[in-house]
Amino acid sequence: MDFSETPAALEEQPSAPALEAAAAPAAAEATAEHAPEATAALAPEAKAPAAPDPRKEAAKAAWQRLTDAKASSESVSGKVLRAVKGGLMLDVDGYRAFLPATQSRPEKGQPIESLVGATLPLKVLDTDEKQKRLVVSHRRAVGDDRRAARAALLAELAVGAEREATVVRLADFGAFVDLGSGVDALIPLSELAFENVKAASDVVAVGDRFAVRIIRVDAAGKRIAASRKAALHDPWREHAALLKPGTVVEGKVVGKDGRLDVEIAPEVIGSVSDRDADPEEYTIGETVEVTVRFADHRNRRLRLTTMQSAAAASPPSGFAPLGVELKTRPAGRQRSQ
C-alpha cells in the first residue's frame, strides 16, 4: 500500500472549522430568505375590529332624540301598554316611560284606563340616564297642540268663510258652536233660521253639526259670530226677482187647507186669501196664475192673489184711499148744518 500521497490528499481536504466557516454565509442567506415566513408563523394572528351592533346604535340614537326632545320641549309619541299604580306605563321609541295620572288627558268622563292601547302625543318631563327611563306628560302635549291649532285656525278665519260647526251650548240669545281646535262662535237667534226664532232649542240641539258662515271676528279672535241661515240654501234669495209686489207668475197648487197655497218657485210657497179664491174650486197640482201682493223676507211669508186688479198689482190712480183722505181732512173744517 502506497501512503506517499496520503499527506498531500489530507492537506487538500479542508478542516472542520474551515467547512463551518464556508457554510456560514449560505446558512445566513437561507435564514434571511425565510425569515418573514418564520416570523409570520410564530406571530399571533391579529383580530379585525368588531362591526357595531345596529340595534345598539339605533337604541342609542333613539335615546338621544328623547333627551333632545326634553331640552327643546318637542312632542314625541308613545303607546300606552298598561295601567299601573298612579298612572300609565308606555313604550316610547323602545324605552319605558311613566305617565302620571295627573298628567294624562282622557276623554271627558272617561277613566285613564281608557287610554290603554292608544298612541298619545307626549312631552318628556324627565329622563333617567342610568336606568334609561322617562317621565312624560300627555296633558302638556295636548295643550300645546291645541294652542298651536287654535292660532293657525284664527289666522285663516275670515268674514265670509264657511266652516263645519258643532253645537256645544244653548243660550237665551243664541247657540254656541265649536269651529274646531277649541275655537267657539256665537250664532245669534236671528241667524239660526230664516223664520222668526224665539228659542234656539226650536231649531238646533247640542251635538248638531252643520255648516256656518263667519259674519264677525274681532281683532283678538275672542269674539266670533257666525250665521247658520247664511250657509243654508235660500230659495227666496235665488228667486228674489219673482217676489216683487205686482209680479204676475204661474204657480202650482200645493195645498188647500183653509186657504190656497201656491208654489211659484221651488220651495217658495205663498198663500191666497179665501176672499180672493175659494180653495174648493182648485185641485192639487193645478197650474194657476197669481200676483204677488206682499213678501216678508224676514219671516218668509208670501201673500198672493188671483185678482189682477188687486191693489198690489194696480198702477196708482192719483187719488188717496178714502180712509187716508178722511184722516188728512183739516180738523177745524166741519160739515155745515
Secondary structure, DSSP 8 states (H G I E B T S, - for coil): ---TTHHHHHHHS--HHHHHHHHHHHHHHHHHHHHHHHHHHHS----------HHHHHHHHHHHHHHHHHHHT--EEEEEEEEETTEEEEEETTEEEEEEGGG----TT--GGGGTT-EEEEEEEEEETTTTEEEEEHHHHHHHHHHHHHHHHHHH--TT-EEEEEEEEEETTEEEEE-STT-EEEEEGGGT-SS--S-GGGT--TT-EEEEEEEEE-TTSS-EEEESGGGS--HHHHTGGGGSTT-EEEEEEEE-SSSEEEEEETTEEEEE-TTT--GGG--TT-EEEEEEEEEETTTTEEEEES-TT-TTTS---SS--HHHHHHTS-TT-----
